[in-house]
């Protein structure tokens, strides 16, 4: 969940300045990267077996590992080093369909009612700021008529089919007014100008009708709107999940009052521009969407930061979050705290 205001993030991006960037050898010349900032990130997940519940006989806890991107300063399986975790029983695994990696703790056997279980992982992550030089992009709408170099760079037909009529009209307007990169910028500006940031809304991120009706939502809602706008315009899109590091202790932030796992978490996106490739952007930055600061760190493409599965009464299920006034409450005492320090 995005924890800084749009204005704060925009200022961060603008403060980077074009002169702060240097091209990386394995990145499109249109994408500039800064010198990496190194973060040491710890994620701690807790789960409480409800009192009176003796039906849980397996628990699986997943921690996402940072995705290795073309602009990453590392050349390894993941975008981090010095991986450590407690308990030591976790296994590092790959999820081939999404080219992602994660840690998995699996505890078999009947779980004692009232017991609190804790899982923690720590990683060192070098992260540069990334920015697209929009003025150097020569992508036109006609370029999308040719087969993409990346065979996965296609518009999701399920999303395209489900585009809200109001969104389709807006997408056509943006498409008629500007080339693809500039159209995406305009889409993001419209999202920020139209949708008030509110992390406590009870409707799902995918509920575009409710987003438009209420004109509010969090970063997941912003990303879902951009997904429909780009799908309608014919631009391939993929969601990005990961970290927005702004609260070092992972606790002293307003979003913690809304939900205990919202702090230092974020959802943003990538779009495919022929001739450039997949380009990262944050719709919450509005017209500055293509200026991505170093404190936004991509995790895997399978789930957002952590996930918990349990086998209860012979069936797999996940903990649920119930909407309460001003926020959400976990039915299983779930808490996920992401803290960090910067290395000098």
N, C-alpha and C positions, 0 to 999 in steps of 0.2 A: 504494500500500500504506500502511496506516495506521501511522504511525511513533511516535506517542505512545501511552502506555498508556491504557486506558479511563478509569482513575481520573484521570489528568492532564487528558484532554479534558473529563471531566465537571466538574472543578474550574474549568477555563477557562470553560465555559458558565455555571456557577453564579455565577462571579465577575462576570459581565457585569451581572447584576441587572436587574430590570424597570425601574428608574429610569434605566438607561443608554440606553434605547431611545426613539426618537421615530418616530411613524408617517410613512411616506413617502406622498406624495399618490397615487401610482399603484399602491399595494399595498392588499390587503384590510386593513380596520381590525384584523383579528385578528392580523396579522403586523406585528411591530415591528422597526424597523431602527435601528442605532446610527450615529453619525458614522463615515464611511468611514476606514479605515486604508489608506494608499497603499503598495503594494509594487512594487519594481522587480525583475522576475523574469527570469532568464536560463536558457535550456535549451540544453544542448550535447550533441549526439548524435554518437557516433563509430562507425564501421563498418570492419572490417578484412577485406579480400579474403583468403581463406585461401591459404596458400602452395600452389602446385601447382594452383590452381583458375583456369583461364583461360576459363571458360564463362559468366561473368557479363557480359552486354552491355548491361544497363540497370539503373539503381538509382534508386528513388524514395523520398525521405525526407519524411515529413509531420510538421509541428508543429501541434498543436491551438491554436486561439485561444480565449480566454475567451468563454463564452456570455453574451449580453446578457439579463439577467433583468429582471422587472418592478421589482425593488427596486434595480437598478443605478443609481448616480448619473450614469452616462453615457447619452447619447441618440445612439448611433452604431451602426454595423454590428456592432461587437464590443465586449466589455466591457473594453477596454484602450485606451491611447493610446501615442504615441511608439514605434511598432513599428519595430524595426531587426533586420537579419539579415545573416549571413555564411555562405556566399557570397551576393553580391548577385543571384544568378540565380533566387532563389525567387519564386514567384507566389502572391499571396493569392487563394484560391478559396473558393467556397461549395459546401456539400453540401446540396442542396435537401431530400432526403428526411428529414434530421434537423435542418434549419434551423441548420446549423453552418457554421463557417468555419475555414480552416486555411491554413498555408503549405505549398507543395510545391516541393521541389527535384527535378528530374529530370536525371539524367546518362545520356546515351546513348553507346554505344560500348563496346568491350571494356575491361574493368577489369583492371589489372595485378595479378597475384598478389602478396600481401604488402603492398599499398598500404593506407594508413590514411586514411580520409576523415572530415572533421569538418564539422558543420553547427550553427550557433548562432543563436538568436533571443532578443531582449530586448524586454520590454513593461513599461509602467507600468500597474498595475492598482489602482484604488480599490475597496476591498471592505469593506462594512459587516457587522456581526454581524446575524443574522436570528433571530427567535424568534416562535413561535406562542403566542398567549395561549389555551391550551387551554380555560380556563374560559369564554371568550366564544364558543366554537364551539357552534353549535346543530345541527350535522349529526347526523341519525339514520340508521339502516339503511334506513328507508323512503325516504329521499331518493335512494337509488341506483336506485330503481325507475323514476324519471323520466329522460328523455333529458338527458344532461349538456350544459351550455352549450358546453363544449369537446368537439367531435366526436371528438377523439383520446383522450378520457378514458374508455377502456374497458379491461377486463381482457384481457390477452393470452390468447387461447384456448389457444395452445400451452403456455403456462406452467400455466394452470388444469388442463389435461389431464394434465400431468406431475407434479402435486403428490404428494409422498410421503405414503403413508397416515398415518404418524405425525404429519406436519405438518398434515394435514387435520383430525385429531382435536384437535390443539392450537388450530387456527384456530377451530373450532366452539366450543371452550371460551371463548376470548377474546371471540368475537362475542356469546355469550350473556351475558357478564358485564358488558359496558360499551358505551357508544356508540362510533362509529368512531374518533374521535381518541384517546380514552382506551384503546381496544383496541389501537391501534397502539403507544401508549406501553408497554402491558403486553407486547406482542410483543417490543419492543426490550429491555425489562428481562429477559425470559426468555432472549433470545439472549445477552446479556452474562453472565447468571448461569450459563448452561449451556455455552457455547462458550469454551474457553480460547484466548486469542490466541496464534497460532503462525504466523509467516509462512513457515516452512520446509516446511510440509506439501506432499507431492508430488501430491496429488489436485486436480483442477480445481475452480474456484469453483462450477461448476454441479453438482458431484457431491454432492447433498444427502444421499444415503445414506451416503457416507463421512464427511461432516461430522457427522451424527448418531451414527454408530458410534464415531468417534474423539473426538467432542466437542472439536474444536479447528479452528482455521482463522484466516485473516486477514480484513481488512475486506471483501474480495470474497466470501468465504464467508458473512459476516454479512449482507451485502446480498442474496445469493442466498436465504438462509433467509427473510428478510423478504419477498422477492418472492413466494415460495411461500405464506407465511402470508397475505399480503394478497390474493393471487389466490384462495385458497380461501375467504376471507371475502367476496370480491366488491368489493374496493377497488382501483381502478386504480392502477398503480405504474409508475414509470420509473426506470431506473438513472441515477445521476449519477457522472461521472468527472471528476477534476480534481486539484487541489493541496491538500496538507496541509502548510503551510509551518511548519517547526519547526527545521530544520537550515540556517542561513544559507549555509554553504559547500557544501551538498549532498553532503558526503562523510563528515563525522565523525558517523556514526550507526550503531547496531548493525545496522540492516537492510541496510546496504551489504555486510555480510559474507554475507548470505543471497543477495542478488541486486543487481547494480550499478545497477539502475534502479528500486529500490523506495523510495529516500529522497525525502521530500517529495511522495509520490504517495498518492492515496486514492480509495476508492470509497464512495459513499453513495447517497441515494435521494430521490425525491419521491413523495408520494401525493396522490390527488385527493380533496378533501373538498367535496361540493356546498355552495354558499353561500360558500365560501372560495376554492376553486380549487386549483391545484397548490401543495403545501406541502413545503418541503425538510425533511429530517431525516437524522440520522446514527444508524443502529442501534447503532453502537459506543458511543454515549452512554447507552444504556439508557433509564431513565425520563426522562432529560433530552434525549431524541433530538431534540425540536423546537427546542432551543436551539443554533443553529449559529454557531460563532465565526467572526470575520472571516478567520482564516487558512485556512479552507476555501474554495477558489475554484473554481467550476465551469468546466470546459473544455467542448469541444463534445460532442455526443451520439453521435459516430461512432466514436471510438477514444479510448483513454486517453493523453493527453498527446503521445505520439509514435508513429509507425509506420514500419516499413521494409519495402519490397517490392523484389524484384529479379527480373530475368529471367535465368534460368540454364538453358542448354541448351534455349532456346525456350519454357520454362514459367515462369509466375509463381510465386514462393514467398516466404515470409517467413523470417527467421532463427529458429532454434529454440533453446530453452533446455533443457538436460539436467539432470535432478535428480542432484545429487551429495550426499554426506553433509553435512547442515547447510545446504544451499542449492541454487543453480542456476548453471550455467555456459553462457555463450553460445557456440554453435558458430561464430559469425562475429565474435567479438571486440566485440560490441555493448556500448556503455556509454551511459547517458543520465544526465546530471547536471543537476539543477535547483537553482540557487542563487538567493538573493534578498537584498535589503536593504530596510529600512523607511525611507520618506521622512519627515522631521520637518516 
